[in-house]
Amino acid sequence: MTIPDTMQGVYLTGHGGPEMLDWREDIPVPTPGPGQVLVRVAAAGVNNTDINTRVGWYSSDVTGATSDVDQDVDAGGWGGALAFPRIQGGDLCGHVVAVGSDTGFEPGQRVTCPINLPRPRTGNPQGFIALGSEMDGAFAQYCLVEADDLYDVSTSPLSDQEIAAIPCAFGTAENLLTRAGVTAGHQVLITGASGGVGLAAVQLAALRGATVTGVTSASKAEIVLGQGASSTIDRGAPLPNGTYDVVIDVVGGAAWADLILALKPGGHYACSGAIAGPMVQADLREIYLRDITIHGCTYQSAEVFGRLVGLMNAGKIRPLISKTYPLRDIAQAQAEFESKTLPGKLVLIP
């Protein structure tokens, strides 16, 4: 196929509100060098991290929830300061259209990749960069990716939109479950259970043979049960003490102390988000006297995403997609995402 010189896409021009999202039709199409692959984007998921990065929530100067950021920040990306303009979008499904030397890929293959790309180095074995943060991502017609970060999903029975709903949500969820050591027979409590990561964690934990309880609103309880949860707890309702082997948390906020108390002695708490707020408080005695282990989970090993690719290609996982939008309607998609009225995933189509 003929590859154009320019493409349509969305530039993030700085930290702030949706006015910082600039729809453009003159973005240069990148050229793959050695070890690189140019992908024609078929679909790209919407995630909390897109909005977190846009508003600068990752800055340590910000202490509230994403919706509370009303200050100027300089270093608000995953790895600190961003280079603007930046093409966001960490959820990629697309088709190979051009390759550099020594890639192992050919035009026509359908591919995806993790949002968190492992870059371990001396002194930082958990080093990574994020697609759509430290490098341009999938909110454009084409995306340039290192071949070593790509996975072939040509044989998967899932649609392009379904595959595009997996990398961030399911990658984060699988990493949380892996780090917390979830296995058959475990009692697992999952917060934010009707969201993208939460529903993925419900589905993946059930697939491991765990008994899952999801924290969600009453209006979304049936959806959470339909993804594999055995029971649900209304958001804001009291949690039972000393009940769960593992807590998977993407919410944080004022309920954090109760999540710690909900664990059995020797239990594991794993966190990869704080949509209700990053500043938390608890009694340290309830942690060390009961031998609670806390896992902060961002770095993902290649093995974690490799397992997901196997599940994708076997058709053993399937994300819930509530709505799709043209890419140029990204501001509307993010507004509806922030409203939390739609369960599961929202997907953009370039």
C-alpha positions in Angstrom: 0.0 0.0 0.0 1.0 3.6 -0.5 1.9 5.3 2.7 1.1 9.0 2.8 3.5 11.7 4.0 1.1 13.1 6.5 -1.7 11.7 8.7 -4.6 12.7 10.9 -4.3 12.5 14.6 -4.5 14.3 18.0 -1.7 16.3 19.5 -1.5 16.9 23.2 -0.1 20.4 23.3 0.4 20.7 27.0 -1.1 19.8 30.4 -4.7 21.0 31.0 -8.2 20.5 29.9 -9.6 19.0 26.7 -8.7 22.3 24.9 -5.1 20.9 24.9 -6.2 18.1 22.5 -5.5 19.4 19.0 -7.0 17.5 16.0 -4.5 17.8 13.1 -4.4 16.5 9.5 -0.8 17.4 8.8 1.2 15.2 11.2 4.2 13.7 9.5 4.1 9.9 9.1 7.2 8.5 10.8 9.6 6.3 8.8 10.7 3.0 10.4 14.4 2.6 11.0 16.3 -0.6 11.9 14.3 -2.7 14.3 11.2 -0.6 14.0 7.7 -1.2 12.6 5.2 1.3 11.2 1.6 0.3 12.2 -1.6 1.5 10.6 -3.8 2.0 13.7 -7.1 0.2 13.5 -8.4 1.1 16.9 -7.2 2.7 20.2 -8.7 2.4 23.7 -9.5 5.2 26.1 -7.9 5.0 29.5 -7.6 6.8 32.8 -3.9 7.3 32.1 -4.7 9.4 29.0 -6.6 11.9 31.1 -4.1 11.6 34.0 -1.3 12.6 31.6 -3.3 15.3 29.9 -4.1 17.1 33.2 -0.6 16.4 34.7 -1.9 14.2 37.5 1.3 12.2 37.8 3.2 15.2 39.2 3.9 14.8 42.9 2.6 18.4 43.3 -0.9 17.0 42.7 -2.6 15.5 45.7 -6.2 15.1 44.7 -8.2 12.9 42.3 -7.8 13.4 38.5 -11.0 15.5 38.4 -9.5 17.8 41.1 -6.4 19.0 39.2 -6.6 22.7 38.8 -3.0 23.8 38.9 -0.1 24.2 36.5 2.4 21.4 36.5 5.7 20.9 34.7 6.4 17.2 35.1 3.0 15.5 34.8 3.8 12.4 32.7 4.6 8.9 33.8 8.3 9.6 33.7 8.2 13.2 34.5 8.3 16.1 32.0 6.8 15.4 28.6 8.0 16.6 25.2 5.1 18.4 23.6 3.4 18.0 21.2 2.8 14.4 22.1 0.5 11.8 20.4 -1.1 9.9 23.3 -2.8 6.5 23.2 -1.4 3.5 25.0 -3.9 1.0 23.6 -2.9 -0.1 20.1 -4.3 -2.5 17.6 -3.2 -2.2 14.0 -1.7 -3.7 10.9 1.9 -3.6 9.8 2.4 -1.4 6.8 6.2 -0.9 6.7 9.3 -2.4 8.5 12.9 -1.5 9.0 15.6 -4.0 8.9 15.8 -7.0 11.3 12.3 -6.8 12.6 10.8 -10.3 12.0 7.5 -8.7 11.0 5.9 -8.4 7.5 3.3 -6.0 6.1 -0.3 -7.2 6.8 0.3 -8.8 10.2 -2.2 -7.6 12.9 -0.3 -6.5 16.0 -0.6 -5.0 19.5 1.8 -4.1 22.3 1.8 -3.3 26.0 1.3 0.3 27.1 4.2 -0.1 29.6 7.3 -1.1 27.5 10.0 -2.6 29.7 13.3 -0.9 29.6 15.2 -2.4 32.6 18.7 -1.0 33.1 21.5 -1.0 35.7 20.2 0.5 38.9 16.6 0.3 37.7 15.5 -3.2 36.9 11.9 -2.0 36.7 12.6 0.7 34.2 10.0 1.3 31.5 8.6 3.9 29.1 4.9 4.3 28.3 3.4 4.3 24.9 1.6 7.7 24.5 3.7 9.3 27.2 7.4 9.0 26.7 6.9 8.1 23.0 4.1 8.8 20.5 1.1 6.4 20.7 -2.0 5.3 18.9 -4.2 8.5 18.7 -3.3 8.9 15.1 -3.5 6.9 11.8 0.0 5.5 12.1 2.2 4.6 15.0 5.9 3.7 15.1 6.9 0.9 17.4 10.0 -1.0 18.2 9.7 -4.6 16.8 10.8 -6.1 20.2 7.7 -4.5 21.8 5.2 -5.9 19.3 3.1 -9.1 19.4 1.3 -10.8 16.5 -2.4 -11.2 17.1 -3.4 -12.1 13.5 -5.0 -15.4 14.5 -7.1 -14.0 17.4 -10.8 -14.3 16.9 -11.2 -10.9 18.6 -12.1 -7.9 16.6 -9.7 -4.9 16.2 -11.7 -2.9 18.7 -11.6 -5.7 21.2 -7.9 -6.1 20.9 -7.5 -2.4 21.3 -9.4 -2.6 24.6 -6.9 -5.1 26.1 -3.3 -3.7 26.5 -3.8 -1.1 29.2 -6.7 -2.6 31.1 -5.9 -6.3 30.9 -2.1 -5.7 31.0 -2.5 -3.8 34.2 -4.9 -6.3 35.7 -2.8 -9.3 34.8 0.3 -7.6 36.3 -1.6 -6.9 39.5 -2.8 -10.5 39.8 0.7 -11.8 39.0 2.5 -9.6 41.5 -0.1 -10.5 44.2 0.3 -14.2 43.5 -3.5 -14.8 42.8 -4.2 -18.5 42.3 -7.0 -21.0 42.5 -8.9 -20.9 45.8 -8.0 -17.3 46.7 -10.6 -14.9 47.9 -10.0 -11.7 45.9 -11.6 -8.2 46.4 -11.4 -5.9 43.4 -12.2 -2.2 43.6 -13.5 -0.2 40.6 -14.8 -3.5 39.4 -17.0 -2.1 36.6 -14.2 0.0 35.0 -11.7 -1.2 32.3 -9.0 -2.5 34.7 -11.5 -3.7 37.2 -13.6 -5.8 34.8 -10.4 -7.2 33.3 -9.2 -8.2 36.8 -12.5 -9.8 37.5 -12.3 -11.9 34.3 -8.7 -12.8 34.7 -8.9 -13.6 38.4 -11.9 -15.9 37.8 -9.9 -17.5 35.0 -7.2 -18.3 37.5 -9.8 -20.1 39.7 -10.1 -17.4 42.4 -13.4 -16.4 44.1 -14.0 -12.7 43.2 -15.9 -10.0 45.0 -16.2 -6.7 43.0 -16.8 -3.3 44.5 -19.1 -1.4 42.2 -22.4 0.6 42.1 -25.6 -1.4 42.4 -26.5 -0.4 38.8 -23.5 -2.2 37.4 -23.5 -5.2 39.7 -25.0 -7.6 37.1 -22.3 -6.6 34.6 -19.5 -7.4 37.1 -21.2 -10.7 38.0 -21.4 -11.5 34.3 -17.6 -11.1 33.9 -17.0 -13.8 36.6 -17.4 -12.2 40.0 -19.1 -14.4 42.6 -20.5 -11.4 44.5 -20.4 -7.7 44.7 -20.3 -5.0 47.4 -21.9 -1.6 46.8 -19.4 1.2 46.5 -19.2 3.0 49.9 -20.7 0.1 51.8 -18.7 -1.4 54.8 -16.2 -4.1 53.9 -15.9 -7.2 56.0 -12.7 -7.4 58.0 -10.1 -10.2 57.6 -11.8 -11.8 54.7 -9.7 -11.6 51.6 -6.4 -13.1 50.5 -5.8 -10.4 48.0 -7.1 -6.9 47.4 -6.7 -5.5 43.9 -7.1 -1.7 44.1 -7.2 1.0 41.4 -9.2 3.5 43.5 -7.3 4.5 46.6 -8.8 7.5 48.4 -10.5 7.6 51.8 -11.4 3.9 51.7 -7.8 2.7 51.7 -7.6 1.9 55.4 -10.7 -0.3 55.1 -9.1 -2.2 52.2 -6.1 -3.1 54.4 -8.4 -4.2 57.2 -10.4 -6.4 54.7 -7.3 -8.6 54.2 -6.6 -11.8 56.1 -3.3 -11.9 58.0 -0.6 -12.5 55.5 -2.7 -11.0 52.7 -1.5 -9.1 49.7 -2.6 -5.6 48.6 -1.8 -4.6 45.0 -2.3 -1.2 43.6 -2.0 0.3 40.1 -4.2 3.5 40.3 -5.8 6.0 42.6 -8.8 7.5 40.8 -10.3 8.6 44.1 -7.1 10.2 45.3 -3.4 9.3 45.8 -3.1 10.5 49.4 -4.1 7.7 51.8 -3.9 7.0 55.6 -4.0 3.8 57.6 -2.8 2.3 60.8 0.7 0.8 60.2 0.1 -1.7 63.0 -2.7 -3.2 60.9 0.0 -3.8 58.2 3.0 -5.0 60.1 1.4 -6.9 62.9 -0.7 -8.9 60.4 2.1 -9.3 57.9 0.4 -7.6 55.0 2.4 -7.2 51.8 1.9 -4.1 49.6 2.7 -4.2 45.9 3.0 -1.1 43.8 2.5 -2.4 40.2 3.5 -0.5 37.1 6.5 -2.2 35.5 5.3 -5.2 33.5 7.6 -8.0 32.5 7.4 -9.4 28.9 6.0 -12.6 30.4 2.9 -10.8 31.7 1.9 -9.5 28.3 3.0 -12.6 26.6 0.4 -14.6 28.6 -2.3 -12.1 27.6 -1.3 -12.5 23.9 -1.8 -16.3 24.3 -5.2 -15.7 25.8 -6.1 -13.3 23.0 -5.0 -15.7 20.3 -6.9 -18.5 22.0 -10.1 -16.4 22.4 -10.1 -17.0 26.1 -10.6 -13.4 27.1 -13.0 -10.8 25.7 -13.3 -7.2 26.9 -16.6 -5.4 27.4 -16.8 -2.4 25.0 -19.6 0.0 25.7 -19.0 2.5 22.9 -16.8 3.5 20.0 -16.1 7.0 18.6 -14.3 8.5 15.7 -10.8 9.6 16.8 -11.6 13.3 16.2 -14.4 13.0 18.9 -11.7 12.2 21.6 -12.9 15.1 23.9 -16.4 13.7 23.9 -15.1 10.2 24.6 -12.9 11.3 27.5 -15.8 13.3 29.0 -18.1 10.2 28.9 -15.2 8.1 30.3 -14.8 10.5 33.2 -18.6 10.4 33.9 -18.2 6.7 34.8 -21.7 6.0 33.5 -20.5 3.4 30.9 -18.9 0.1 32.1 -15.9 -1.5 30.6 -14.0 0.2 27.7 -14.5 3.0 25.2 -12.6 2.8 21.9 -11.5 5.4 19.3 -11.4 4.6 15.6 -8.8 6.7 13.5 
